[in-house]
Amino acid sequence: MGKPIGNSTVALLATLWVGFLPFLFLFPRQELFEIMNAVIFSVAIGIIVGYSPGVWISMHRPLHEIRAGDALQIGIVIGWTATAIAFSVLWYWRLTGKETSAIDHGIAAFSRWMLTTAGFLHLAAAGAIDGLVPLKSYIKAGIYTGIGVFIGVLVITVAHGMIPIPRPF
């Protein structure tokens, strides 16, 4: 028999996720997305500001002195900067009547590249926190990247009609 949840962080996380459910019924879908986009953007800015002093110090170290924690901090800021850019692009897209040129712009693609860079920095930060986060495995990084490329190619081939998708309706 398992132990009851004793970790307050896990309990808080579960409460926050379950606490979201009423919002699905309180707000029209479009407004709910706008509110959530604003919350994510605000959290991103808070994380960027909060981690910036550590990143500033890390960026001024000689390359041979950069530690795992430095890579992790830099990856966190790059990832959340990319998130802020992506949600800014979404706002622009919505404000311009969902014109596709906004989300197909190079800035939107660059935000994805930033997320990829951040992810590799996270993986390079092996042992940054008590020797545990994350476990060092460049093989996993390669496998996940390969899976991502495969999914991307699959989406492109389906989108261009090279692989038909059966329609249920």
ABEGO torsion letter per residue (X at the ends): XBBBBABAAAAAAAAAAAAAAAAAAABBAAAAAAAAAAAAAAAAAAAAAAAAAAAAAAAABBAAABBAAAAAAAAAAAAAAAAAAAAAAAAAAAAAGGBAAAAABAAAAAAAAAAAAAAAAAAAABGABGGAOBBBBAAAAAAAAAAAAAAAAAAAAAAAGABBBBBAX
